[in-house]
Structure formats: C-alpha cells, structure tokens
Amino acid sequence: MSFLNDINCSTILEAIKQEKERIRQELDNKTDEYIDVNPSEGAFWTDLFANCFLCYENNTKNNLSHDDMFFFVSRVNSEDSKIEVYRRDSKKLPCLTDFNYDWEETVYLNLILHEFEYTLTCAICTQTRSKDLEILKRHSKRVYASPSQRDLKSKGEEEVITYPNIFFTVDDFDDAFNEMIVKEGEMVCVELIAGHESFRKVLFLGSIKYEALKKVYDARASTGAKIVQKMTLGKMNEKRVEFVKMKGPGGKGYAEMAVSRFIQKEDLASQVTSPVDEKSNEQLNNLFNNNNPVTSDKNTRLNLLQNRLNLFGKTLGQAFSMLKIPMNRSEETESNENDEEISPNFPTSISLNAYLTYVTLNLSILMQSLIETRQKALLTF
C-alpha cells in the first residue's frame, strides 16, 4: 500500500472508504461458493495503525493528536471481544502480526476516541406552519467518546465496559441542561457532531415531542405517588425524575433524557402555605388527638375528617379513604370513576425539565456516519 503523504482525519477516512469499496467489489466479483482468505488482507489495517498512531515521529505531516494511550480490540471468540489498554511505551504492546486482535476495529476505536472533538447540543424547538424547525432555546457542550459508562441514575463511579457501543456522556447533566424546559406543543431535539479542523460530521440527530415525554413520565408514576399528588392537590415538593430513551433516526443509537416536572420558585414558595385557615387547622389537629372524648371513636373521627376535607375538595377525601379504609374491588372502581368526574380543574399541561444525559452509538454506525454522511448540522452553529 502506498501510504498517505498527509495524515489527518479526512485522509484516513478517505483511505478507509476506498479500502472498504475495494473489498466490496472483490466480494461482488467472486463466483466461487467458497472464498479464499488472503492472510495479507489485514496488512492494510496494521499498516494504517502503525503509520498513523505508532510511528508518527518519522512523518512530519502526521497531524493526529498522538495520545499516550492505545486501545486494542481482541477477539475472545467469533461473537465477543474485549478491550485492552496499553501506554505507548509499554513493553506489552501487542505485535502487529498477532491476528488474535481485530486490527480494523482497533483502528476505528483509536480514531474515534482520540482524533475528534464532539459537541452535543440539546435544543427546545417548535414547528412552524410551514413545518420548519424553530429553535427556542439551545445549549451545546463538549463531550468525549468512551467504550464504557457509569450509572448516572445513582451517580455511580463504577465504569462498565459497553463496547462495541460508544457513549458520549454528560456527567453534570443536571447543571449543563438545567434551562431546557419543554412545554406543550414543543419538542426536544438532540444533535451530536464530530469535528476536526475543517472536518465536520453529524453522528446523531433525533427529537421527541413534549406529548411523548409527558406520556412516559405520567405512566411511570407509582400508585403511591399518584395518591400523594392528589392529596397535595398536584403540588409536590420533591421532584420525581424519570429516565427516558430517545431512538435515533432509523433506530441507529439512542439518547437518554432525565425528565422531571418543572417547578418555578414562586410555586415552591406557595407550597409552604396551606389553604386551610387557622380555625380549620385547630379542628384537624384535635381530630387526631386520642385524648379528645368527642373524637376518641375511630369511625366518628373519620366521619368528621371527611366533612372537614371539603375544604380541600373531594379528591383529597377519596385519596385519604384509599389510604385508611380498605375497599373491595367494586368500591375501588366506583371511586376511581367518581374521581374522574369530580376532580378539580387543575392544569394538565405542565412544563418538564429535560436533562440530556448521554448519546450512545455502535462503533460500526459511528464509522459509517463519519465516512458516508452528508447531513448538515441543524442545531450546532
């Protein structure tokens, strides 16, 4: 192979594209039932790895980053692989003639992990009447490619190998995207860009509508959470966070979002104040005082409480009944039906916080996007 005179991301990707096309043409021209495997076929990938990553000192036109860490993909069997990591000066570096390693994927992995800058953009958008995308708010953040992942739900520190899936994670997602608030009629759009000097490619572009986010968010609420929400007239001090996955176009990769109900500061302040007046508070306190002879009987206390709960509305009374009084199946069904009929008119359209936590793509999809995609960036300027 006549090697590249000028080594950079663009020339390497072009060389890979030509090699893939050459192999495809050879396979198309084969007429035999069995295809002979030429041992020298892997020479392209070992030569590419050696000249681009290992022996850059001898080439003044090598414009790669020359990271000190190398990632090698070794084959455990025909289906599974594992990642080995060595420093540049390690005496245990795998030999280029060792075909227990997948040199093609080794080239891909080091290229993806070291040579590109990745920008992840989250935007709140809406569609105009002409179906054009209007960006209301957006935020971009630099992220890094990794063949491993941490559990962001519990802020865990343990890394789990995810190869061949590559993750672009936002560790501080709750701070980075705290202004991403989506409302009814809007959508959340996500875009991942790979760049190197003048080179720029779109790796991921997806969107999810507010209605879809809210449907998942509501569906995952536990029965207990729904009862508490009714008892507090829909006002809850603690945010419930649900992690929702958004598939990429054509099912290629997905993004994850941490979704919670948006609560304004004035709403938090109002939740401290009870709608019950001082006199009613005193009566409710006496209601639970077992020393009070008037209310010592359990049934009497419950009946009195039901009357006083008219201050809140019947929804709260029914929720309390569900907690305190066992009901048979028919009573429960009837209660739910009545609840729908007499529930107060609280706003059903709530705003949601949408925190982008990560985007993940398979290695082969990543390389295909880097080599072939011509899609223009929509969100990243």
N, C-alpha and C positions, 0 to 999 in steps of 0.2 A: 504494500500500500504506500503510495506516495503521500507522505504526511503533510498536514496543514502547515502552510507558511506562517499564517497569522492565527494564533489560538485565542478564541474568545467564545462566549456562549453561542453567538449566532453561527459561527463557522463549525462548531462542534455539532450543533443541532442539524445543520445542513448535511454534514458528513454522515450522521446517523440516519437521516432521511434517505439519502442516496443508498446507503447500505441496506436498509430495510426494503427499498424498492428493488434492489438487485436480487435479494433473496426471494422476494415475491415473484419476480419474473422467472427465476430458475425453477421455483416450485410449479409455476404455471406451465412451464415447458416440459416438465417431466411427464413421460408417458408410461414409465415402468410402475408396476404395482408397489415395488419396494424402492425406497430412495436411499442411495449410499450417502453415508455421513462422512464428510471430509474432515479429518482432525484439525486441519489448518483453518477451518471456518471460524474458530474462536480467536484467531490471531488479530482480527480487526479490533475486537474489544480489549484484548490485553495490550495491543499497541496504543490504542486510544487512551487507556487508563495510564499506561506508563508515561507517555509523552505529555499528557495533559496534567496529570496530578503528581506523579513520582519524580520525573526528571526535568522539572521546569527550569532548573538552573542553567541548562545548556541551551535554552531557547530564549533569546531576549524579547521575542514577540509573543510570549505567553502572558496573556493578560488576565489570568484567573487569580482567585484570591489566595491560593496556596495555604489552605488551612492545615493545621498541625495534626488533625485527627482524620483517620481514614476509616470508612465503613465498608465492610466486606460481607457479601451475601453468600453464605454457604448452604449447600443443599443437604438436608437431613435425609430426605427421600424425594420421590418424584413430585410430591404434593407440598411438602413442608420445607421451610427454610428458616435459617436463624441469622441474626446479625452479630458480627464480630467487629470489635473496635480496637484499633491499634494506633499508636503515635507514629509519626513519620520516621523517627529514628529507632523504632523498636526492632530488636533482633528477631522477633517472632512474626514479622510481616510475611504473609502468605506468598509463596512463589508463583510467578505468573504462569507457570506451566502446570499448576495444580488445578485440574478441572473438576475438583470437588466444589469449586466455587463457581457461582454464576457470574461471569465477568460482565455480561451485558447489563444485568441488574445492578452490579457493583458500580458500573459507570453511571447509570441512571441515578442511583441513590446519592453518590457523592456530588453529582452535578446539581441535584435538587436541594440537597442540604447546605451546600456551600456557596453556590455561584449566583444565586438570585436574591433580590430583595423583594419581599412580599408585603403587599398592602391590602388590608382587609377593611372594607367600607360597609357601614350599615347606614341605611337611609330610610326615612319615613316619606312615603310618596303617595300620590293620588293620580288617578287617570282623568284627563280632561275629556270633554265630549268627543273630541277627535281621536280618542284613545292614545293620546300622547302621555308620556310619563312626566309628571311634575314633581320635582324634589322639594319637599317642605323643610326638611332638616336632614343633615348627614354628618357622619363623623368617621374619619379614617384613622387607622392605627397600624403601625408596622408589626408584623408577626413573623414567626420563624417556623420553618418546617422541621418536623420531628417524627421519627418512626415509633414514638411512644407517647403515652398520655397519662395524665393524672386525673383523679376523680375530682371534678370541680364542684360537684354537689355537696361534698363534705369538706372541700378544701384540703383534700388529702395530699400527702407529699410523696407517696409511693408511685413510681413510674411503672407502667405496664407496657410491654412491647406490643405494638399494634401492626407491625409490618406484615403484609405489604401496604397497609393503609397508612397514609401520611397525614398527620394532624397539624393544623395551624391554630394554636390555642391562644385565647386571650385570658391570661391569668387574673388580671384585675378588671374583669368584665363589668362588675357592679359599679366601678368608678368610671371606666372608659366610656360606657354607653348609658350613663345614668340619665341623659337627657333625651333618650329615644323613647318617646311616649306616643303610642298609636291609638287613634280614635276610630269611631265608626266611619266607614267609607274610605278608610286609608289602608295602606299595606306597608309591610316591612320588606325592604329589598336588601340583598346581600351580594357583594361582589369581591372576588379575590383576584388580585393582579400580581403577576410575576414580572419583575423588571431588572434590566442590567444595562446601564448606559442608555443607548437609544432603543434597546430591545424592550418590547412590552407585549405581554400576552394576557388574555382573560382566561383564568382557570375555572372560575365558578361564578355563576350569576343565577340567583334564584329569588323568589318572592313568595310571601304568604300574606293573605288578606286578614284584616282585623277579625272578620267574622269567623274564620277558621281557627285563629288563635283563641278567641273567646270560647268557642265551642269546646275545644280541648281543655281549656282552663276550667270551665264550668263542669265538664264531665268528670274531671279528676277530683273534684271536691268530695271529701268523705261525707257520709251521712251526718256525723257529729259536727263537722264544720258547717254544713248547711243549717243545722238546728241552731248553732251558736249565732250564725249570721242572721237568722230570723229573730232570735232573742235580742240581738243588738240592733235590730231594725236595719240590717245591712251594713252596719259600721263596725269594722274590726280593727283593733289597734295593731295587731301583728300581721305582717304580710305573709301570705301563702305564696310560695314560689313553685312553679311547675316547669319542668324542662321539656321543651317541645322540639322535635326534629323536623327540618325542612329539607325535602329532597331537591337535588339539583336537576337541571333540565335533562330529560331522558333518563332520569334515575341515576345519574352519574354523581356520586358523592352526596353528602348532605351537610347542612349546617344545623347547629343546635342553639336554641334560644332559651334563656331563663325568663319566664313570664310571671309577672306579679301585678296585682291591682295597684294602679297609681293613686296615691292618697296625697292631696295637697296639704300644706301646712295648716291652713285655716280649718280643714276638715279634721285634722288630728286634734286641734285645739277644741273644736266643738264636741268631740267625743268625750272630753273630760266632764262636760256639763250634762247632767241628767235632765230629761224633760219632765221629771216628776217634781212637784212643788214640795216645800218643807213639810207641810202637813201630811201629805201622802207618804213622804219618807218615814215620818214617825209612825204612821199606821202600818207600813210594811215592816218596819223593824219590830214593832210589837207583835206582828203576825208570827214571827219565828221565835218568840220568847215563850219557852215552855212554862215559865212561872206565871204567865198571864192566865187566870182561871177562865177568861172568856174564850181564849183560843187554845186551850190545852187539848181539846179534842182534835184529832188529825183531820177528820172529814170537815169539821167546822172551819178549821184554818184553811183548808184547801178551797172550800167554797168561798170564803171571804177573799182569799187571794184571787180567785177567778174574777170576782167582782171588781177588785181594785185594778186588775190587769187591763180593764177597759181604758185606763189612762194610756196604755201602750198600743192598744189595738188587739184584735182577736188573734192575729198571727202569733204574737208573743205568748198568749194564753195557750194556744194549741201546742206550741213548741214546749212550753212548760209541762203540759199534760203528757206529752210524749216521753219526757224525762222522768216524771214522777209516778204516773199511773199506767200500769200495764194494760194494753188493749188487745183485743183479739183482732184477727185479720180483717174482718168486715168493718170494724170500727176504725181501723187504721186507714183503710181505703177511703171510707167516707170522710174522714178528717182531711186526707190529702185533697179530695175533691173540693170540699168546702174551703180549704185553704186557698186554692187557686181562685175561687170565686170572690173571696172577701179580702185578699191580700191588699194592703195599701199600695198606692201607685208610686212605688219607689222607682227611680230611673234604672232601666235595664241596660242602657248603653253606658258602660263605664270605660274609662281610659285605662290602658295597660302599659306597664313598663316592659320594654323588650330589650333584654340584655343579650348581645351576641357572645356566645361562649367559645365556639370553635367552628371551623370548617374542616372536613376530612375528605380526602380523595384517595383512590387506589393509585399505586405507583404507575401502572400502565396507562390509566386515564390521564394522569398528570403529564406523562411524556407525550401522549397523543395530543393533548392540548398545547403543549409547548412547541411541538413540531408542526401541527396542522392548522390550529385555529386561526381565524382571521377576524374574529368578532371584536368590535370596537368597545372600549370601556364606556359605560353609561354613567357610573356613579363616581368613579375616581378621576379627578381632574389633575 
